């Protein structure tokens, strides 16, 4: 299985189950269920795992297609699965991972996307018109993480994976920038750093054990592996992570969670805000931390910032970072007017302005 040195993989996976993604429909899942496509962990394989339907694969696998009379499928025959993104967003790249599928992977795939309002049932989503091709039909290799860059500034809520003509795919990763409905961001204080609200990690000192994007996932972690952990630092200095907030905002409280990190949590941490002009603002001075604990600290500074940098001393891991606060009026207007929202932008902007009057 190949590594993928593709920049878009540093962005969060908008489809992953731990962010709320769901595989809502598939035309066939005879051998392996569609829900495997968005599991957060890497696909696994056992040579001895056989069930009543045959070999058990950690992925989505359909039956062999046959035309009447036992003839081979037509060139345009395909199997389909539809994923509702955990958070709507602008897609920057897709990984179609065929790990462990060696003689039963699809020769070709394509990916489409659509933006739908409300909560339509799965059958309506699958039958909807207006799907946009974001990955044209392309060849894929077996037992490989196949990367595809997406060139679109549109906001999508669902993606559809097509396999030509059939076969199996282990995981579907949809990397991009979260674009939640801006009408939900004007109702008061919320977590400005959360992935589901449009925050994201833009840089960090080390990602040896796990992705720093885990810090911004919803819900509490269940195990240490659901957080961010760095390698052991043998020289001087310290590790750090930088987070771009939903928009320019005024933090009021920060939560630094070291849950499940017992003997490898940082000894201390410091939080710095970064303003739109690049100037730095100390939000939380260097403060000692406990292992396996949720720490909550009030922020006394009232300056608006667009990013925060968490410095940890000297290294280690922690589970979650929460930065609770409110957006500035300029940030709300900017978010509501983003082109990615299309027709939604005008309604959102009007509602946000009405709420402030």
C-alpha positions in Angstrom: 0.0 0.0 0.0 1.5 3.3 -1.1 2.0 6.5 0.9 0.3 9.6 -0.5 2.6 12.7 -0.6 -0.3 15.0 -1.6 -0.8 18.4 0.1 -4.5 18.2 0.3 -4.3 15.3 2.7 -3.3 17.7 5.4 -6.8 19.1 5.3 -9.5 17.4 7.3 -11.5 14.5 5.9 -15.0 15.9 5.7 -16.5 12.5 5.1 -15.0 10.6 8.0 -17.5 9.0 10.4 -15.9 10.6 13.5 -16.8 14.0 12.0 -20.4 12.9 11.4 -20.2 11.6 7.9 -22.6 8.8 6.8 -22.9 6.5 3.8 -26.6 7.0 3.2 -27.1 4.9 0.1 -25.6 2.2 -2.2 -27.1 0.3 -5.1 -25.3 -2.9 -3.9 -23.2 -4.1 -1.0 -23.4 -7.9 -1.5 -20.0 -8.7 -0.1 -19.0 -5.9 2.2 -21.1 -3.1 3.7 -21.0 0.5 2.5 -20.4 2.0 6.0 -16.8 0.8 5.9 -15.9 3.4 3.4 -15.7 6.2 6.0 -14.3 4.5 9.0 -11.5 6.6 10.5 -9.0 3.9 11.0 -6.9 2.3 8.1 -8.4 -0.8 6.5 -7.2 -4.2 7.9 -7.1 -7.6 6.4 -7.1 -11.2 7.7 -6.3 -14.2 5.4 -8.6 -16.4 7.5 -11.7 -14.3 7.7 -14.4 -15.9 5.6 -18.2 -15.6 6.1 -21.3 -17.0 4.6 -21.0 -14.6 1.6 -17.3 -15.3 1.0 -14.1 -13.4 2.0 -14.7 -10.7 4.5 -13.2 -7.3 3.5 -12.8 -4.2 5.5 -14.3 -2.0 2.8 -17.3 -1.7 0.4 -17.6 -4.6 -2.1 -20.3 -5.3 -4.7 -21.1 -8.5 -6.6 -19.8 -9.3 -10.0 -21.9 -7.6 -12.6 -23.5 -9.8 -15.3 -25.5 -8.9 -18.4 -28.5 -11.1 -19.4 -27.1 -14.4 -20.8 -24.0 -14.1 -18.7 -22.2 -11.6 -20.9 -19.8 -9.0 -19.6 -21.1 -5.7 -18.3 -21.4 -2.7 -20.6 -18.8 0.1 -20.5 -21.0 2.5 -18.6 -22.3 -0.1 -16.0 -21.3 1.0 -12.5 -22.0 0.6 -8.8 -22.7 3.7 -6.7 -22.4 4.8 -3.0 -23.6 8.2 -1.7 -21.9 9.8 1.3 -23.4 12.7 3.3 -20.4 14.8 4.5 -20.0 15.3 8.2 -19.6 19.0 7.5 -20.5 20.6 4.2 -17.4 22.1 2.5 -15.2 22.9 -0.4 -13.5 19.7 -1.6 -9.8 20.0 -2.4 -9.0 16.4 -3.0 -10.2 12.8 -2.8 -8.5 9.5 -1.9 -10.0 6.3 -3.3 -8.2 3.7 -1.2 -8.3 0.2 -2.6 -6.2 -1.3 0.2 -6.2 -5.1 0.2 -8.4 -5.3 -2.9 -6.0 -6.9 -5.4 -8.0 -9.0 -7.8 -11.4 -7.4 -7.1 -10.8 -3.7 -7.2 -12.7 -1.5 -9.8 -10.6 -0.7 -12.9 -12.1 2.9 -13.0 -13.9 5.3 -10.7 -15.5 8.7 -10.8 -16.7 11.0 -8.0 -19.6 13.5 -8.1 -20.9 16.0 -5.6 -24.0 18.0 -4.8 -25.2 20.7 -2.4 -28.7 20.0 -0.9 -30.6 22.0 1.6 -32.3 20.5 4.6 -32.3 16.8 5.4 -33.6 14.9 2.3 -34.0 11.1 2.7 -31.4 8.9 1.1 -33.6 7.8 -1.9 -34.2 11.5 -2.8 -30.5 12.3 -2.6 -29.5 9.4 -4.9 -32.2 10.4 -7.4 -31.4 14.1 -7.3 -30.5 16.1 -10.3 -27.6 18.6 -10.3 -24.7 16.3 -9.4 -21.4 17.9 -10.4 -18.4 15.8 -11.5 -15.4 16.6 -9.3 -13.3 13.5 -10.3 -13.8 12.5 -13.9 -13.8 8.8 -14.7 -10.2 7.6 -14.1 -8.2 4.5 -13.7 -7.2 3.3 -10.3 -4.7 0.7 -9.0 -5.4 -2.1 -6.6 -4.1 -2.1 -3.0 -3.3 1.6 -3.4 -4.4 4.9 -2.0 -5.3 6.6 -5.3 -5.2 10.5 -4.9 -7.2 12.9 -7.0 -7.0 16.7 -6.8 -10.3 18.6 -7.1 -10.5 22.0 -8.7 -13.7 23.6 -7.5 -14.7 26.5 -5.2 -18.3 25.2 -4.7 -19.7 24.0 -1.4 -21.0 20.5 -1.3 -23.1 18.4 1.2 -22.9 15.0 -0.4 -20.5 13.0 -2.7 -21.2 10.0 -4.9 -18.5 7.4 -5.6 -19.0 5.3 -8.8 -17.1 2.1 -9.6 -16.8 0.9 -13.1 -18.2 -1.8 -13.4 -18.0 -3.3 -9.9 -15.5 -4.3 -7.2 -14.3 -3.1 -3.9 -13.0 0.1 -2.3 -11.6 0.1 1.3 -11.9 3.8 2.2 -13.1 7.1 0.6 -11.4 10.2 2.0 -12.8 13.6 1.0 -10.3 16.3 2.1 -11.3 19.9 2.1 -12.3 23.1 4.0 -15.4 22.9 6.2 -18.1 25.5 5.3 -21.0 25.1 7.8 -24.2 27.1 7.2 -23.2 30.7 8.4 -26.7 31.2 9.8 -25.7 28.8 12.6 -22.6 30.9 13.5 -24.4 34.0 14.6 -26.4 32.7 17.6 -23.8 33.4 20.3 -20.6 31.9 21.7 -19.4 28.6 20.1 -16.1 26.7 19.6 -14.2 28.8 17.1 -11.6 26.1 16.5 -14.0 23.1 15.9 -13.8 21.4 12.5 -17.6 21.3 12.3 -17.6 25.1 12.6 -15.0 25.8 10.0 -11.8 25.8 12.1 -8.8 23.7 11.0 -5.1 23.0 11.8 -2.9 24.9 9.3 0.5 23.8 10.6 2.3 21.9 13.4 5.7 21.0 14.5 5.3 17.2 14.4 2.6 14.7 13.3 4.5 11.5 13.9 1.9 9.4 15.6 -1.4 11.0 14.5 -3.1 13.8 12.7 -3.3 17.2 14.5 -6.8 17.6 13.0 -8.0 15.1 15.6 -7.7 17.9 18.1 -10.7 19.7 16.6 -13.0 16.7 16.2 -16.5 16.8 17.8 -17.2 14.8 21.0 -14.8 13.5 23.6 -12.1 11.0 22.6 -12.6 7.3 23.5 -8.9 6.3 23.4 -5.5 8.0 23.2 -5.2 7.3 19.5 -8.1 9.8 18.8 -5.9 12.7 19.9 -2.6 14.2 18.6 0.7 12.9 19.8 4.2 14.0 18.8 7.4 12.0 18.7 9.7 12.2 21.7 11.8 15.4 21.4 15.5 14.8 22.0 16.8 18.3 21.4 15.8 21.7 22.6 12.7 23.7 21.9 9.0 22.5 22.1 6.2 21.3 20.0 3.3 23.4 18.8 0.2 23.5 16.6 -1.4 26.4 14.8 -5.2 26.6 14.3 -7.1 28.9 11.9 -10.4 29.8 13.6 -13.8 29.9 11.9 -13.2 33.6 11.4 -12.0 36.6 13.3 -13.3 36.2 16.8 -12.9 37.1 20.4 -12.0 34.0 22.6 -13.6 33.8 26.0 -12.5 30.4 27.2 -10.1 27.6 26.2 -10.2 23.9 26.9 -7.0 21.9 26.8 -7.9 18.2 27.1 -5.2 15.6 27.9 -7.7 12.7 28.4 -6.1 9.2 28.0 -2.6 10.7 27.9 -1.1 9.4 31.1 2.7 9.2 30.8 3.1 11.2 27.5 1.1 14.4 28.1 2.8 17.8 27.9 4.1 19.2 31.2 2.8 22.7 30.3 1.1 24.7 27.6 0.8 28.3 26.4 -1.8 29.7 24.0 -1.1 32.7 21.7 -3.6 34.5 19.5 -2.6 35.8 16.1 -4.4 38.9 14.8 -5.3 39.6 11.2 -2.2 41.8 10.8 0.1 39.0 12.1 0.7 40.5 15.6 0.6 38.1 18.5 -1.5 38.3 21.6 -0.9 36.2 24.7 -4.2 34.5 25.6 -2.9 32.0 28.2 0.5 32.2 29.8 2.6 29.1 30.1 0.6 26.9 32.5 1.3 23.5 34.0 -1.0 20.7 32.9 -2.1 17.4 34.4 -2.2 14.1 32.6 -5.6 12.6 31.7 -7.5 15.8 32.5 -9.8 18.4 31.0 -8.4 21.9 31.7 -10.6 24.9 31.3 -9.1 28.4 31.4 -10.9 31.8 31.1 -9.4 34.2 28.6 -9.2 37.8 29.9 -7.9 39.4 26.6 -10.7 40.9 24.4 -8.7 41.4 21.2 -10.0 39.7 18.1 -7.8 37.1 16.6 -7.9 34.9 13.4 -5.6 32.1 14.6 -4.3 30.6 17.8 -1.0 28.8 18.4 -0.8 26.2 21.2 2.8 25.6 22.4 3.3 22.4 24.5 6.4 21.9 26.6 8.4 20.0 25.7 6.4 17.4 23.7 3.7 14.8 24.1 0.1 14.5 23.2 -3.3 15.8 24.0 -6.9 14.9 23.0 -8.8 18.1 22.2 -8.4 21.8 21.9 -11.5 24.0 22.3 -11.6 27.8 21.8 -15.0 29.2 22.8 -15.8 32.7 21.8 -17.8 34.9 19.4 -17.2 36.1 15.9 -16.8 39.8 15.1 -19.4 41.5 13.0 -16.9 41.8 10.1 -16.2 38.1 10.3 -19.9 37.2 10.2 -20.5 39.4 7.1 -17.4 37.9 5.4 -18.5 34.3 6.1 -22.0 34.9 4.9 -20.9 36.5 1.7 -18.5 33.8 0.6 -19.0 32.6 -3.0 -19.0 29.0 -1.9 -22.5 29.4 -0.4 -24.1 30.5 -3.7 -27.8 31.4 -3.2 -27.5 30.6 0.5 -25.2 33.6 1.0 -27.9 36.3 0.5 -30.4 34.7 3.0 -27.6 34.0 5.5 -26.3 37.6 5.4 -29.8 39.0 5.8 -30.5 36.8 8.8 -27.2 37.6 10.5 -27.8 41.3 10.1 -31.4 41.0 11.4 -30.2 39.1 14.5 -27.8 42.0 15.3 -30.5 44.7 15.0 
